[in-house]
């Protein structure tokens, strides 16, 4: 790799912004001053040649204090990080852009981290590719770019005049950026490395969101990472119930995995347009949450980490094409098959004879095996899921349409308490049973990975059709399928 500092415009540009302000790493953040950071910045650019691409890093350097005057600095043992001088940040964070792009909300968090002495890098891969940030665009990001970025961040660990000193580098990867991280880390971890950690926020490491009833496959690279890893997961999410599986996946190559659940919030809580008050409050403390994750990893950073080259096999036939392409070259763009959110019921291809024996909000027990002779629509939902709420009126109309027929709707709620559900139903009354799945057993048994997910069962108890995503249930296409099952 050739790198040099110069001012230059190139065709493929990788923009990275640096923010650097000095205070205590794990102190209390003064939220009132988040938006009033005023420092004089010196700007420079650093070109990095990666294969046939020149990636331009734009660097913004903050003024550094002449001495360590961060509040409470005597309470923070910087020697644990190998940082002895205030002439460099006490940590560096590399934010990888998710399918939602580089977000202003993340830069606000970076400003909060900067007050703790943490330097942040923001990367816009999509601009370099002339693409808008989308889920499919994530798959086109070259893993070599990510690897080179991490390498550059680690090389920048060494302060001027302090060649033996290191600071830790953390990769922060929200949502599908987790895929960018694990793919880019493959070449990095081929030789021993230390002082590098990974923080995943609401990570999506699935090759695709599976159709209802099918097994979800992880990106194979997610099982071939050996780092301290923190998973920060919103509580109000179907993925919360998959954390054990995710942890096992991440631990395969030796990663030390820490998990933290953020209570009472949904995925994307810190940048949702429809954010609730509690989500806005949690967003304001996200920097503290990240700092806590870093602190938990400190004891694990000095260990040398190494992985073996990955030989990918994907058992799911849906992903055979992907397996072939990835084996061709791990470092090239790897497109993956997608499951689209269809508004139509599709033929169900998963396991049959799934158990469903739950108590309704009114105390009545429902056992699916006792419902044979009826056509049943099983719908998995939650009150915090806007698409679920949106489709419920049409479900009520559907039930009314078939009110004198052998048809029933069983709406299975994901883990919410009775009071929350009762409050919701007073505002959104329905005419079908709402079942309680407090421990998410049914969600796991039925392999529900997205909300809402629905299953249409014939009179013999066989699951015939399924759909994930919201729909208008009284549309003709659905009425026709249900009518056909009723007359069989």
Secondary structure, 3 states (H helix, E strand, C coil): CCEEECCCCCCCCCCEEEECCCCCCCCCCCHHHHHHCCCCCEEEEEEEEECCEEEEEEEEECCCCCCCCCCCHHHCCHHHHCCCCCCCCCEEEEEECECCECCHHHHHHHHHHHCCCEEEEEECHHHHCCCCCCHHHHCCCCHHHHHHHHHHHHHCCCECCECCCCCEEEEEEECCHHHHHHHHHHHHCCCCECCEEEEEECCCCECCCCCCCCCCCECHHHHCCCCEEEEEEEEECHHHHHHHHHHHHHHCCCCEEEEEEEEEEECCCCCCCCCCHHHHHHHHCHHHHHHHHHHHHHHHCCCCECCCCCCCCCCCHHHHHHHHHHHHCCCCCCCCCCCCCCCCCEECCCCCCCCCEEEECCCCEEEHHHHCCCEEEEEEECCCCHHHHHHHHHHHHHHHHCCCCCEEEEEEEECCCHHHHHHHHHHCCCCCEEEEECCCHHHHHCCCCCCCEEEEECCCCCEEEEEECCCCCCCHHHHHHHHHHHCC
